[in-house]
């Protein structure tokens, strides 16, 4: 007789979302013990969430089948057949129930003896709903992901920086930050990411990471431009978080033009990279402008990075227009001819480099192409105000990491509200469900015949709209739309 016990794979989170249940993969800092569907998100009929809840704790299949049959008043034979689809399924699968489509990830119910992660106990009654909605994108109760901008203070003053570093604000007390993290955990938010400002200028960064660790929210990666000393590096390495060092040139005069005149910055950063190399593996990111966008500059960087032993990856990206930079993009952008030269150079280096080299040239090739609304836009779906919220240092909340304190997009204040209250605030709901008459008469959206189906996707990129048409025209069509105005005066990519 088989007494093997099975359990709902703890890599997947079941979440009650008022009118449906959601299955989503969780952010983890280690490889799961079994093959999983990474970056998974699907809404499912509540009957399936109820069924899966019977596997919250290790249970024999025969016992689970009996319990499910009694709860739903199914026959034992039907129940056995039903749950078999979920047991160690090697591929995602699809079901159709009462006119609703349901998608499930791979290995959703697995052998309990191979699972060592902490599990969540669910109850069938958690998923009893009056109304059912498996179609709308936006979560009802709270976002799925949160990003917290700990500070807008930096050591550098990068000419390409997309952050609003000019708005002055009083940062949240650390006790309030801890409360917000607890709120996120109770709201079953999947990830609590950290942004900046310079992370290592935040005076309580170690305490913050300890708090995030206790809630299983350690970020996947931290990015820095700070010349870390060896003690700081050792302290950080204990958390097992990936480190990305942003470093644009080994030449001091080039850095003077790109990140501001910081005394001996190149030498200090090179020393920091050598110290990091002694302690942990890491990656390097470089943004290209006209100042460092040459083969000579790239060769110098590559030569230096090649002396290090623990560089995993060098990511080279072309800078794009910022809403907040005091420099005109045309005055700092790398030329298209330089991009083509560097692209050939990188392709050659990729074949022989001991570390991975990633290349992102950036080009607005997708503008004015989409004929069928935002679902047709090139690129991944935007998560702003559908899955994600962005917390500013003072507790104000905006929908996107490039919008900051723009009053049109502020949806609440976590200094005095809960995450759910902000997510369901009048402004948040207005932005999510704007009517056609809410758009200005000079926006094509005001008269578009496919308005409802287009806007249901919540896929407009507001930063790009404002970069192209100006902040006052934030309700214009996304420039990827074929109905968007062509009168672009400034480039936002090279």
Legacy VTK file of the C-alpha trace (Angstrom):
# vtk DataFile Version 3.0
C-alpha trace
ASCII
DATASET POLYDATA
POINTS 494 float
0.000 0.000 0.000
1.289 3.467 -0.921
1.566 5.724 2.148
3.502 8.427 0.289
2.379 11.921 1.280
1.929 14.834 -1.097
1.797 18.613 -0.668
0.978 21.775 -2.592
4.339 22.957 -3.947
5.306 25.893 -1.654
7.022 27.599 -4.588
3.512 28.582 -5.678
1.384 30.982 -3.699
-2.409 30.693 -3.653
-3.976 34.084 -3.176
-7.561 35.071 -2.464
-8.418 38.027 -4.689
-12.087 38.748 -3.889
-13.580 37.426 -7.138
-11.023 34.780 -8.062
-8.008 32.940 -6.803
-4.525 33.480 -8.171
-1.621 31.079 -8.477
1.714 32.863 -8.639
5.330 31.809 -8.393
7.310 33.262 -5.523
10.673 34.992 -5.553
13.258 32.705 -3.970
17.009 33.125 -3.505
17.725 29.461 -4.150
16.871 26.844 -6.743
13.639 24.992 -5.905
13.999 21.283 -5.151
11.858 20.389 -8.164
11.288 21.751 -11.653
8.854 24.691 -11.532
7.193 27.226 -13.814
9.093 30.427 -13.085
7.362 33.841 -13.273
3.979 32.143 -13.243
0.712 34.020 -12.748
-2.785 32.791 -13.544
-6.285 33.328 -12.189
-8.302 30.190 -11.487
-11.875 29.321 -10.597
-12.299 29.134 -6.802
-13.285 25.458 -6.944
-9.682 24.637 -7.907
-8.261 26.777 -5.119
-10.515 24.907 -2.676
-9.284 21.584 -4.049
-5.610 22.580 -3.806
-6.102 23.819 -0.233
-6.559 20.191 0.868
-2.865 19.708 0.095
-1.617 22.592 2.275
-0.030 20.070 4.628
1.473 16.671 3.740
-1.323 14.189 3.120
-1.776 10.753 1.573
-3.606 10.797 -1.748
-6.301 8.422 -0.530
-7.043 10.604 2.491
-7.048 13.800 0.411
-9.383 12.191 -2.106
-11.819 11.171 0.624
-11.780 14.656 2.158
-12.318 16.355 -1.206
-15.142 13.967 -2.144
-16.965 14.684 1.120
-16.474 18.463 0.843
-17.728 18.724 -2.756
-20.118 15.771 -2.629
-18.202 14.095 -5.466
-17.886 10.374 -6.001
-14.583 8.837 -4.924
-13.909 7.704 -8.509
-14.476 11.182 -9.936
-12.285 12.766 -7.250
-9.420 10.331 -7.877
-9.534 11.166 -11.574
-9.750 14.925 -10.883
-6.745 15.210 -8.578
-4.553 12.967 -10.717
-4.054 15.842 -13.176
-2.331 17.874 -10.461
0.033 15.211 -9.105
3.652 15.757 -10.234
2.516 17.160 -13.570
5.688 17.608 -15.631
4.164 20.319 -17.837
1.679 23.160 -17.321
-1.877 22.216 -18.213
-5.228 23.812 -18.959
-8.806 23.073 -17.878
-12.206 24.498 -18.773
-14.838 24.753 -16.038
-18.220 26.521 -16.200
-17.181 28.729 -19.109
-13.924 29.720 -17.406
-10.435 28.796 -18.630
-7.902 27.813 -15.971
-4.138 27.446 -16.364
-1.906 25.557 -13.938
1.912 25.481 -13.637
4.061 22.370 -13.662
4.554 20.253 -10.525
1.811 21.894 -8.526
1.296 18.964 -6.109
4.490 17.090 -5.302
5.932 14.515 -2.933
6.223 15.979 0.546
9.547 14.299 1.310
11.439 16.485 -1.193
10.062 19.778 0.141
11.930 21.627 2.885
10.484 25.131 2.556
7.967 26.578 4.991
4.412 25.977 3.815
1.234 28.071 4.026
-1.959 26.515 5.344
-5.040 27.262 3.238
-8.678 26.417 3.940
-11.427 25.769 1.360
-13.589 28.461 2.944
-10.896 31.025 2.078
-12.015 30.814 -1.542
-15.791 31.114 -1.379
-16.972 33.966 -3.627
-20.323 35.364 -4.729
-19.067 36.832 -8.017
-16.329 35.394 -10.228
-13.970 37.331 -12.520
-11.101 35.529 -14.239
-10.629 38.095 -16.993
-9.539 41.485 -15.591
-5.775 41.978 -15.099
-5.757 44.210 -12.066
-5.667 42.582 -8.638
-8.592 43.529 -6.421
-7.180 43.380 -2.866
-3.567 44.452 -3.169
-0.732 44.432 -5.702
1.314 41.340 -6.396
4.646 43.170 -6.302
5.934 46.188 -4.365
9.078 48.261 -4.861
10.325 50.579 -2.110
12.580 53.492 -3.002
14.496 53.802 0.234
15.978 57.201 -0.612
16.625 59.514 -3.543
20.089 60.394 -2.229
23.107 59.364 -4.316
26.852 59.731 -4.237
26.875 60.307 -7.997
24.981 62.732 -10.229
24.587 60.689 -13.406
23.650 62.615 -16.537
21.380 59.786 -17.716
19.680 59.081 -14.367
15.926 58.447 -14.745
15.182 59.120 -11.068
13.704 62.288 -9.564
16.523 63.288 -7.242
15.429 66.898 -6.945
12.237 66.521 -4.914
13.062 66.964 -1.242
11.198 64.776 1.208
11.309 63.487 4.777
12.044 59.774 4.695
9.804 57.336 6.551
10.788 56.353 10.074
12.305 52.898 10.076
9.570 51.610 12.378
7.009 52.577 9.741
9.052 50.827 7.050
8.951 47.679 9.175
5.165 47.995 9.516
4.784 48.327 5.741
6.848 45.166 5.216
4.634 43.327 7.718
1.567 44.615 5.889
2.983 43.321 2.598
3.547 39.898 4.119
0.011 39.734 5.515
-1.348 40.868 2.131
0.500 37.946 0.457
2.554 40.236 -1.738
5.029 38.058 -3.610
8.073 40.339 -3.671
9.197 43.488 -1.866
11.982 44.932 -3.997
14.386 47.714 -3.054
15.293 50.668 -5.232
17.177 53.908 -4.751
18.950 56.295 -4.515
22.143 54.722 -3.374
21.393 51.663 -1.261
24.549 51.887 0.833
23.854 55.498 1.822
20.736 54.279 3.637
21.983 54.285 7.252
19.966 51.226 8.314
20.505 49.046 5.258
21.605 46.029 7.288
18.539 46.229 9.535
16.357 46.594 6.450
17.818 43.449 4.906
17.376 41.554 8.186
13.714 42.568 8.271
13.198 41.558 4.650
14.957 38.261 5.290
12.630 37.502 8.192
9.635 37.969 5.871
11.217 35.972 3.013
11.545 39.196 0.984
15.274 39.426 0.368
15.704 41.183 -2.996
17.183 39.223 -5.861
19.708 41.950 -6.642
21.029 45.228 -5.217
22.639 47.781 -7.512
25.266 50.243 -6.315
27.694 52.930 -7.423
29.217 53.235 -3.979
32.957 52.510 -3.450
32.357 49.847 -0.790
35.078 49.023 1.715
35.970 45.447 2.597
33.979 45.361 5.850
30.837 46.595 4.104
31.310 43.983 1.388
31.667 41.184 3.933
28.585 42.350 5.833
26.553 42.470 2.634
27.771 39.096 1.379
26.211 37.345 4.405
22.748 37.929 2.943
23.441 35.981 -0.255
21.991 38.712 -2.504
23.289 39.295 -6.023
25.302 42.499 -6.303
25.407 44.696 -9.385
28.054 47.401 -9.532
27.298 50.231 -11.962
30.581 51.414 -13.410
30.710 53.373 -16.666
34.415 53.916 -17.303
37.858 53.415 -15.838
38.872 56.880 -17.039
38.426 59.620 -14.427
37.840 62.371 -16.977
35.070 60.330 -18.603
33.435 59.740 -15.224
33.702 63.460 -14.458
31.444 64.061 -17.451
29.055 61.202 -16.711
28.589 60.963 -12.941
29.894 64.277 -11.666
33.244 65.371 -10.333
33.885 63.009 -7.422
37.401 63.037 -6.026
39.394 59.999 -7.167
36.168 58.148 -8.009
37.612 55.857 -10.685
40.451 54.621 -8.491
38.114 54.153 -5.516
35.629 52.172 -7.596
38.354 49.989 -9.081
39.637 49.275 -5.572
36.105 48.421 -4.453
35.632 46.036 -7.369
38.896 44.288 -6.506
37.741 43.929 -2.890
34.334 42.589 -3.952
36.155 40.135 -6.215
37.874 38.673 -3.153
34.605 38.066 -1.296
31.777 37.232 -3.710
30.705 36.932 -7.329
28.988 39.962 -8.864
27.963 41.640 -12.105
28.812 44.997 -13.647
26.483 47.368 -15.523
27.600 50.098 -17.919
25.420 52.771 -19.512
26.673 54.192 -22.806
26.545 57.882 -23.719
28.644 59.940 -26.091
31.344 60.172 -23.411
32.082 56.460 -23.015
30.545 55.126 -26.225
33.728 54.251 -28.091
35.784 51.134 -28.769
38.704 52.670 -26.877
36.605 53.143 -23.726
35.144 49.651 -24.031
38.573 48.077 -24.431
39.798 49.776 -21.259
36.775 48.533 -19.314
37.100 45.018 -20.689
40.809 44.885 -19.904
40.175 45.910 -16.298
37.235 43.539 -15.781
39.283 40.680 -17.225
41.748 41.015 -14.329
38.957 40.057 -11.919
37.979 36.453 -11.194
34.414 36.643 -9.910
32.683 38.830 -12.496
29.707 36.757 -13.689
28.271 39.196 -16.168
28.907 42.561 -17.781
25.707 44.221 -18.956
26.170 47.053 -21.445
23.133 49.220 -22.182
22.553 52.319 -24.269
21.203 55.252 -22.238
17.692 56.536 -22.890
15.929 59.802 -22.231
15.047 60.680 -18.643
12.116 62.790 -17.486
14.351 64.317 -14.797
17.825 64.820 -16.248
18.964 68.430 -16.507
20.903 67.503 -19.651
19.162 67.405 -23.030
19.210 63.858 -24.310
20.509 64.989 -27.701
23.539 66.481 -25.968
24.595 63.237 -24.274
23.361 60.421 -26.523
25.727 58.011 -28.204
25.638 58.056 -31.994
24.044 55.263 -34.005
27.352 54.661 -35.812
29.135 54.195 -32.465
26.441 51.738 -31.383
26.986 49.679 -34.522
30.752 49.637 -33.963
30.356 48.599 -30.329
27.836 45.936 -31.296
30.394 44.283 -33.599
33.060 44.627 -30.900
30.838 42.997 -28.280
29.900 40.141 -30.600
33.591 39.419 -31.061
34.319 39.582 -27.318
31.342 37.388 -26.404
32.946 34.415 -28.108
36.097 34.553 -25.977
35.199 36.368 -22.742
35.423 34.426 -19.491
32.349 36.307 -18.227
28.991 36.755 -19.935
28.489 40.000 -21.848
24.912 41.195 -22.323
24.134 43.886 -24.871
21.065 46.113 -25.033
21.319 48.661 -27.887
17.878 50.244 -27.470
15.910 51.586 -30.425
12.375 52.845 -30.848
11.578 50.315 -33.579
8.176 49.522 -32.058
6.758 53.047 -32.261
3.569 53.601 -34.304
3.221 49.899 -35.166
0.316 48.551 -33.071
-3.005 48.524 -34.936
-5.191 46.698 -32.419
-4.654 48.530 -29.153
-2.315 48.033 -26.215
-2.496 44.223 -26.298
-0.611 44.537 -29.600
2.260 46.610 -28.158
5.734 45.130 -28.561
7.264 44.248 -25.202
6.066 42.699 -21.972
2.810 43.887 -20.426
3.183 46.850 -18.069
2.603 45.981 -14.409
1.920 49.552 -13.208
-1.331 49.774 -11.224
-2.322 46.255 -12.253
0.241 44.094 -10.428
2.720 46.588 -8.958
3.016 49.717 -6.810
6.042 51.923 -6.172
6.634 53.363 -2.691
8.565 56.643 -2.498
10.936 57.454 0.400
8.319 59.560 2.226
5.627 56.878 1.940
3.793 58.394 -1.022
2.836 55.746 -3.574
2.972 56.058 -7.349
2.172 53.520 -10.029
5.556 53.398 -11.800
9.212 53.751 -10.883
9.744 56.525 -13.455
6.812 58.711 -12.345
7.877 59.557 -8.779
6.040 62.558 -7.264
4.070 63.456 -10.410
0.695 64.351 -8.855
-1.276 62.730 -11.675
-0.025 59.307 -10.636
0.155 59.492 -6.831
-2.417 57.030 -5.496
-1.961 57.199 -1.724
0.311 57.583 1.287
1.633 54.604 3.257
2.695 56.906 6.068
-0.960 56.806 7.138
-2.700 54.168 4.967
-2.460 50.414 4.513
-1.318 48.829 1.261
-4.868 47.665 0.493
-6.266 51.145 1.189
-3.777 52.730 -1.204
-4.407 50.068 -3.853
-8.153 50.710 -3.665
-7.958 54.487 -3.259
-10.144 56.678 -5.492
-7.119 57.814 -7.515
-5.811 54.273 -8.048
-9.215 53.068 -9.221
-9.683 56.147 -11.402
-6.380 55.519 -13.197
-7.275 51.854 -13.635
-10.785 52.464 -14.952
-10.702 55.829 -16.715
-13.608 56.470 -19.042
-13.200 57.772 -22.568
-14.639 61.165 -21.628
-11.888 61.523 -19.015
-9.339 61.935 -21.813
-8.607 65.378 -23.206
-10.314 66.214 -26.497
-6.949 66.549 -28.277
-5.986 62.962 -27.369
-6.896 60.396 -30.022
-7.951 58.091 -27.169
-10.938 60.415 -26.624
-12.523 59.221 -29.876
-10.886 55.836 -30.526
-13.335 53.056 -31.477
-11.376 50.327 -29.667
-10.921 52.335 -26.458
-12.517 49.800 -24.075
-10.590 46.738 -25.258
-7.338 48.708 -25.471
-7.470 50.275 -22.015
-8.619 47.064 -20.316
-5.032 45.836 -20.613
-3.565 48.717 -18.534
-0.570 48.611 -20.854
0.186 52.273 -21.634
3.724 53.401 -20.792
3.127 56.820 -19.209
6.834 57.722 -18.930
7.316 57.195 -22.665
4.145 59.137 -23.459
5.450 62.118 -21.482
8.994 61.813 -22.835
7.625 61.978 -26.366
4.733 64.448 -26.033
5.445 66.355 -22.799
4.211 65.956 -19.228
1.054 67.964 -19.935
-0.021 65.366 -22.529
0.156 62.305 -20.284
-3.208 61.066 -21.611
-2.040 60.902 -25.258
-1.805 57.474 -26.915
1.252 55.390 -26.172
3.738 56.067 -29.035
3.642 52.355 -29.885
0.048 52.856 -31.103
-0.428 53.479 -34.822
-2.881 56.294 -33.928
-0.283 58.173 -31.837
0.800 61.614 -33.127
3.986 61.600 -35.219
5.031 65.139 -34.261
7.887 64.036 -32.029
10.358 66.831 -31.453
12.779 64.990 -29.188
14.154 61.463 -29.320
13.882 59.261 -26.262
16.130 56.501 -27.604
19.099 56.676 -29.924
LINES 1 495
494 0 1 2 3 4 5 6 7 8 9 10 11 12 13 14 15 16 17 18 19 20 21 22 23 24 25 26 27 28 29 30 31 32 33 34 35 36 37 38 39 40 41 42 43 44 45 46 47 48 49 50 51 52 53 54 55 56 57 58 59 60 61 62 63 64 65 66 67 68 69 70 71 72 73 74 75 76 77 78 79 80 81 82 83 84 85 86 87 88 89 90 91 92 93 94 95 96 97 98 99 100 101 102 103 104 105 106 107 108 109 110 111 112 113 114 115 116 117 118 119 120 121 122 123 124 125 126 127 128 129 130 131 132 133 134 135 136 137 138 139 140 141 142 143 144 145 146 147 148 149 150 151 152 153 154 155 156 157 158 159 160 161 162 163 164 165 166 167 168 169 170 171 172 173 174 175 176 177 178 179 180 181 182 183 184 185 186 187 188 189 190 191 192 193 194 195 196 197 198 199 200 201 202 203 204 205 206 207 208 209 210 211 212 213 214 215 216 217 218 219 220 221 222 223 224 225 226 227 228 229 230 231 232 233 234 235 236 237 238 239 240 241 242 243 244 245 246 247 248 249 250 251 252 253 254 255 256 257 258 259 260 261 262 263 264 265 266 267 268 269 270 271 272 273 274 275 276 277 278 279 280 281 282 283 284 285 286 287 288 289 290 291 292 293 294 295 296 297 298 299 300 301 302 303 304 305 306 307 308 309 310 311 312 313 314 315 316 317 318 319 320 321 322 323 324 325 326 327 328 329 330 331 332 333 334 335 336 337 338 339 340 341 342 343 344 345 346 347 348 349 350 351 352 353 354 355 356 357 358 359 360 361 362 363 364 365 366 367 368 369 370 371 372 373 374 375 376 377 378 379 380 381 382 383 384 385 386 387 388 389 390 391 392 393 394 395 396 397 398 399 400 401 402 403 404 405 406 407 408 409 410 411 412 413 414 415 416 417 418 419 420 421 422 423 424 425 426 427 428 429 430 431 432 433 434 435 436 437 438 439 440 441 442 443 444 445 446 447 448 449 450 451 452 453 454 455 456 457 458 459 460 461 462 463 464 465 466 467 468 469 470 471 472 473 474 475 476 477 478 479 480 481 482 483 484 485 486 487 488 489 490 491 492 493
